[in-house]
Amino acid sequence: MKSTAFLSVFLLSISASTALADRVASREEFRGRWSRDCGVGRTCHLDIDDMKSKRTVQITFSINGKDANCKWSVDAIYDSGFGGPVAKDPYGNYYFYLTRHEDGRLYSSGTMLSNCGPQPTDQYFTSDAQGLVDNREVFDHNGSAMTVDPSAGTIIYRDPKKSISNTIKAGAVLFKANAPWDPYDDKTVIRGTAYVYKQGCEPAPYEVSGHQQGWHTLVLKGRAPIREKTGCRVIDYRVNGNSTLKFVSWGD
């Protein structure tokens, strides 16, 4: 959000002691769309995206319905002291924050941007997306859907594309890292073992390494195994189509 947008709004300073949530929720628990009835045939929404960076949470407010169609977005910081995302003005003052409550509702307190008209200081929203798939962990790899789990250090086939589905089944491991990695860290080298599959043969392992290119893209490279034409035996390691493994998040 540009600084000029902040200047167009009355900012309310809120003491940290007023952030009274039933519990401290993780940043992932705020993800998705939250809604409330604004009255007069209108619905207010908060769309919360925690995938922008390791600390930043993007909050988009919108109103839909009778004679209304507007929205604005702002970047907030997840603050465990408040128990949720906190939006600040350019001077570091709090102007609204979000917390989760035991009944599952999302609570907003403070002064929001006035682009869509004045809003109540205190608002409660309910989730629209309890059953949505967490697309942040689902990546595309050459047309196959993969589950990328940095904390477990694994990349697993979730839904192999049709052309390889007779050889590779859901749950097959494509990559096992030597250690868990941080998807927001572009500098650290990720090392581990990848596998090439051939029908009727055991998976052939080979060493690969690479980096995150933003949280949404992972590229690994290594000299891939070459099998004998009529069998399973590995006879060489070369740079070929299996040498570069690229994974792009569905949530990008």
C-alpha positions as CSV (number, residue, x, y, z in Angstrom):
1,M,0.0,0.0,0.0
2,K,1.5,3.3,-1.0
3,S,2.2,5.9,1.8
4,T,-0.3,8.3,0.2
5,A,-3.1,5.9,0.9
6,F,-2.2,5.8,4.5
7,L,-2.2,9.6,4.7
8,S,-5.9,9.7,3.4
9,V,-7.1,7.8,6.5
10,F,-7.6,8.7,10.1
11,L,-5.2,6.5,12.1
12,L,-6.0,5.1,15.5
13,S,-3.3,4.1,18.0
14,I,-4.1,0.9,19.9
15,S,-2.3,-0.3,23.0
16,A,-1.0,-3.9,22.8
17,S,-2.8,-4.7,26.0
18,T,-6.2,-4.4,24.3
19,A,-5.5,-7.3,22.0
20,L,-7.5,-9.8,23.9
21,A,-7.8,-13.0,21.9
22,D,-8.9,-16.3,23.5
23,R,-5.6,-17.8,22.3
24,V,-2.6,-17.0,20.1
25,A,-3.3,-18.3,16.6
26,S,-0.6,-19.2,14.1
27,R,-0.4,-17.1,10.9
28,E,-1.7,-20.0,8.8
29,E,-5.0,-19.9,10.8
30,F,-5.8,-16.5,9.4
31,R,-5.5,-17.6,5.8
32,G,-8.5,-17.5,3.4
33,R,-11.7,-15.5,3.0
34,W,-13.7,-14.2,6.0
35,S,-17.0,-12.5,5.7
36,R,-19.7,-10.7,7.6
37,D,-23.1,-9.2,6.8
38,C,-22.7,-5.5,6.3
39,G,-26.5,-4.9,6.1
40,V,-28.6,-3.4,3.3
41,G,-27.9,-6.4,1.1
42,R,-24.1,-6.1,1.4
43,T,-21.4,-8.5,2.5
44,C,-18.0,-7.4,3.8
45,H,-15.0,-9.7,3.1
46,L,-11.4,-10.0,4.4
47,D,-9.2,-12.0,2.1
48,I,-6.0,-12.9,4.0
49,D,-2.9,-14.2,2.2
50,D,0.1,-15.2,4.3
51,M,2.2,-16.3,1.3
52,K,3.8,-13.0,0.3
53,S,6.8,-13.4,2.6
54,K,7.9,-15.0,5.9
55,R,6.6,-12.1,8.0
56,T,4.2,-10.2,5.7
57,V,0.4,-10.9,5.6
58,Q,-1.6,-9.3,2.9
59,I,-5.1,-8.2,3.9
60,T,-7.7,-7.3,1.3
61,F,-11.0,-5.7,2.4
62,S,-13.9,-5.6,0.0
63,I,-17.7,-5.0,0.0
64,N,-20.0,-6.7,-2.4
65,G,-23.7,-6.4,-2.9
66,K,-26.3,-3.8,-3.5
67,D,-24.8,-0.6,-4.9
68,A,-21.4,-1.5,-3.6
69,N,-18.2,-2.9,-5.2
70,C,-15.0,-1.7,-3.8
71,K,-11.8,-3.0,-2.2
72,W,-8.4,-2.1,-0.8
73,S,-5.3,-4.0,0.3
74,V,-2.7,-3.5,2.9
75,D,0.4,-5.4,4.1
76,A,0.4,-6.4,7.8
77,I,2.9,-8.0,10.1
78,Y,2.1,-11.2,12.0
79,D,2.7,-10.2,15.7
80,S,2.6,-13.0,18.3
81,G,2.2,-10.4,21.0
82,F,-1.2,-9.4,19.6
83,G,-2.0,-13.0,18.5
84,G,-2.5,-12.0,14.9
85,P,-1.7,-9.7,12.0
86,V,-1.1,-6.0,12.8
87,A,-1.3,-3.2,10.3
88,K,0.6,0.0,11.0
89,D,0.9,3.5,9.6
90,P,4.2,4.8,8.2
91,Y,5.1,6.1,11.7
92,G,4.8,2.7,13.4
93,N,1.4,3.3,15.0
94,Y,-1.1,0.5,15.2
95,Y,-4.3,1.2,13.2
96,F,-6.0,-2.2,13.2
97,Y,-5.2,-5.8,14.1
98,L,-6.8,-9.3,13.7
99,T,-7.2,-12.1,16.2
100,R,-8.8,-15.5,16.2
101,H,-11.3,-16.7,18.9
102,E,-12.1,-20.1,20.2
103,D,-15.5,-20.0,18.5
104,G,-13.7,-19.9,15.1
105,R,-14.5,-16.2,14.4
106,L,-12.0,-13.6,13.3
107,Y,-12.0,-10.4,15.3
108,S,-10.9,-7.0,13.8
109,S,-10.3,-4.0,16.0
110,G,-9.1,-0.5,15.0
111,T,-9.6,1.9,12.1
112,M,-9.5,0.5,8.6
113,L,-8.9,2.5,5.4
114,S,-11.8,4.6,4.5
115,N,-11.8,3.8,0.7
116,C,-14.9,1.7,1.1
117,G,-16.5,4.1,3.6
118,P,-16.3,4.1,7.4
119,Q,-16.3,0.7,9.2
120,P,-17.1,-0.2,12.8
121,T,-14.0,-0.2,15.1
122,D,-14.9,-3.8,16.2
123,Q,-15.9,-6.4,13.6
124,Y,-16.4,-10.2,13.7
125,F,-15.9,-12.3,10.5
126,T,-16.6,-16.0,9.9
127,S,-14.6,-18.2,7.6
128,D,-15.7,-18.9,4.0
129,A,-12.9,-21.4,3.3
130,Q,-12.8,-24.2,6.0
131,G,-12.6,-26.9,3.3
132,L,-10.2,-25.4,0.8
133,V,-7.0,-27.2,-0.1
134,D,-3.9,-25.5,1.0
135,N,-2.5,-24.7,-2.4
136,R,0.7,-23.4,-0.9
137,E,2.1,-26.9,-0.5
138,V,0.9,-28.1,-4.0
139,F,3.4,-27.5,-6.8
140,D,3.5,-28.3,-10.5
141,H,6.3,-30.4,-11.9
142,N,6.2,-31.1,-15.7
143,G,2.4,-31.4,-15.5
144,S,2.3,-33.5,-12.3
145,A,0.9,-32.2,-9.0
146,M,3.5,-32.5,-6.2
147,T,3.3,-32.1,-2.5
148,V,6.3,-30.1,-1.3
149,D,7.0,-30.2,2.4
150,P,10.1,-28.2,3.4
151,S,9.7,-29.1,7.1
152,A,9.8,-32.8,6.3
153,G,12.4,-32.3,3.6
154,T,10.4,-34.2,1.0
155,I,8.8,-33.7,-2.4
156,I,6.1,-36.4,-3.2
157,Y,3.9,-37.1,-6.2
158,R,0.4,-36.0,-5.3
159,D,-1.2,-36.6,-8.7
160,P,1.1,-37.9,-11.4
161,K,0.3,-36.8,-15.0
162,K,-1.4,-39.4,-17.2
163,S,1.6,-40.2,-19.3
164,I,3.6,-41.5,-16.3
165,S,0.8,-42.8,-14.1
166,N,1.4,-46.4,-14.9
167,T,5.0,-46.1,-13.6
168,I,4.7,-43.6,-10.8
169,K,1.9,-43.7,-8.3
170,A,0.6,-41.1,-5.8
171,G,2.9,-41.0,-2.8
172,A,6.1,-41.9,-4.6
173,V,9.0,-39.8,-3.4
174,L,10.8,-37.7,-6.0
175,F,13.2,-35.9,-3.7
176,K,14.5,-36.3,-0.1
177,A,16.5,-33.5,1.3
178,N,19.5,-33.9,3.6
179,A,17.8,-31.5,6.0
180,P,14.6,-29.5,6.2
181,W,14.7,-26.1,4.5
182,D,13.1,-22.7,4.8
183,P,11.0,-21.9,1.7
184,Y,11.5,-18.1,2.3
185,D,15.3,-18.4,2.3
186,D,16.7,-18.0,-1.3
187,K,20.4,-18.1,-0.3
188,T,20.8,-21.5,1.5
189,V,21.7,-24.4,-0.8
190,I,19.2,-27.3,-0.6
191,R,20.9,-30.7,-1.1
192,G,19.5,-34.2,-1.2
193,T,18.6,-37.2,-3.3
194,A,16.3,-37.3,-6.3
195,Y,14.9,-40.4,-8.0
196,V,14.3,-41.5,-11.6
197,Y,11.6,-44.0,-12.2
198,K,11.4,-46.7,-14.8
199,Q,8.6,-49.3,-15.0
200,G,9.7,-52.6,-13.6
201,C,12.8,-51.1,-12.0
202,E,13.7,-49.8,-8.5
203,P,13.9,-45.9,-8.4
204,A,17.4,-44.8,-9.3
205,P,18.9,-42.2,-6.9
206,Y,21.1,-39.2,-7.8
207,E,22.4,-36.2,-5.9
208,V,20.8,-32.8,-6.6
209,S,21.1,-29.3,-5.1
210,G,19.5,-25.9,-5.7
211,H,17.7,-22.9,-4.2
212,Q,14.3,-21.5,-3.6
213,Q,13.6,-18.7,-6.2
214,G,11.0,-17.0,-4.0
215,W,8.7,-19.2,-1.8
216,H,6.8,-20.2,-4.9
217,T,9.5,-21.7,-7.1
218,L,12.2,-24.4,-6.3
219,V,14.9,-25.5,-8.8
220,L,17.2,-28.5,-8.2
221,K,19.9,-29.7,-10.5
222,G,22.2,-32.8,-10.7
223,R,23.7,-35.3,-13.1
224,A,20.9,-37.8,-13.7
225,P,21.3,-41.6,-14.0
226,I,21.3,-43.3,-17.4
227,R,20.0,-46.9,-17.5
228,E,20.9,-49.6,-20.0
229,K,18.3,-49.6,-22.8
230,T,16.8,-53.0,-22.0
231,G,17.3,-53.2,-18.3
232,C,17.4,-51.4,-15.0
233,R,21.2,-51.2,-14.4
234,V,22.6,-47.6,-14.2
235,I,25.5,-47.2,-16.6
236,D,26.3,-43.5,-16.4
237,Y,25.3,-40.1,-15.0
238,R,24.7,-37.2,-17.4
239,V,23.1,-33.8,-17.9
240,N,19.7,-34.5,-19.6
241,G,16.0,-33.9,-19.2
242,N,16.0,-35.3,-15.6
243,S,18.9,-33.1,-14.6
244,T,16.8,-30.0,-13.8
245,L,13.8,-30.4,-11.5
246,K,11.6,-27.3,-11.4
247,F,8.6,-26.9,-9.0
248,V,6.1,-24.0,-9.2
249,S,3.4,-23.5,-6.6
250,W,-0.2,-23.6,-7.5
251,G,-0.6,-20.7,-5.0
252,D,1.6,-18.4,-7.0
